[in-house]
Amino acid sequence: MKINTKIAAVILMVFGLGSCVQAQQTETRTPGHFTKVHSGGSWEVILTEGNKEEIRIEAKGVSLDKVKTEIDGDVLEVGLVRGSYNNVKLKFYITYRELEGVRCSGSGEMEVTSPVEASEFYIGLSGSGDIIMNTLEARELEASISGSAEIKIKGGSVDEAEIKQSGSGDFLAENLAIGELNVSKSGSGDTEVGDLGEISVRSSGSGDIIYSGSPRMGEVRVSGSSSIRKR
């Protein structure tokens, strides 16, 4: 009888733990100072400017102790510790004081909801995910896209921008004014920007470059069916 009671208690405990993992869990962490954010995986990351550096985690299908929020130098890395996971839903709400770059790999989505001002800003995207940004004001912008990923910037202006694309991923920023633009691309991904002062292009494949304004043409090398045209 005592043995049966113990077995029943263990079974209840196991099922109880399983229910906790399946239910949505939340936790708030204070990681320390960072200026860049890297996310790798299929989760959603939402960044907002604030007067503190904080992360609120919403997790379902995984224990919170498996959720990684680590700082390496000035980079905040969010995701899961190494392991095998199924049916995991993760959402990170990140509050930052200062932002100088974002990077996303995998199929996740990252959104910067606040306007960003920076001297230099970097956007890196690989896989099939998206990065969506509010307005950006910067002296220099470097953006790199590989795979079928997509970068969207709602508006703003930068003095100089270098955009590198490979695959079918698009760079969509039709309201972003750029003083000097350098594009290097291969594949079918499109590049859409706003008013330009000057443009230089190296392109192979079928991806188009669409712009506004009357820019000076620098070095232009195009092969394949790619086109450069005014909106």
C-alpha positions, 0 to 999 in steps of 0.5 A: 500500500505504501509502495502504491502511494509513493508511485502515485505521488511520483506520477502526479509530480511528473505530470505536474512538472509537464503541465508547468512546462506546457503552460505559459511561464514568464520571467523578468531578467536584468542582464547588464549593459549591452548595445547589440542583440543577437537572436538565433532560432524561431522565436519572436524578439521585440525591442523597445528603448527605455531607461533600463536594460531588462528582458521579459521572457514568455515561454511555453513548452520549455522550462525557463532554466533552458532559456538563455540570456547572456552577454558577450562583450556588448552583445546580448544573446537570447535563445535556448541552451543546446538541446533537443526541443519540440513545440517551443514558443518563446517571446523576448521583450527587451528594453535597451538604453542604447542600440548599435546593432541587431542580428537574427539567424533562423526563422524568428522575427525581430522588431525594433519598435522605437526610433533608433539614433546611432553613429554606426548601426549594423543589421545582420539577417540569415535564414528565413526570418524578418527584422523590422525597424522603426525609423533609423538615423545614423552616420553609417549603416551596414546590412547583410542578408542571406537566404530568404530573410527580409529587412524592413526599415520604416524610414529615417536617413543615413549618410552612408550605407553598405548593403550585402545580399545573397539569395532571395532576401529583400531589403525594403526601406523605401522611405530611408534617405541615403547619402551614399549607397553601396550595394553588393548582391547576388540572387533574386532579392530586391533592394528598395530605398528612398532618396539617394545622393549617390549609388554604386552597385555590383549585382548578379542574378535577378534582384532589382534595385529601386530608388527615389531621387536623382543620384550620381551613379558611381561604379555599376556592374550588373549581370543577369536580369537585375535592374536599377531603376527610379521609383 
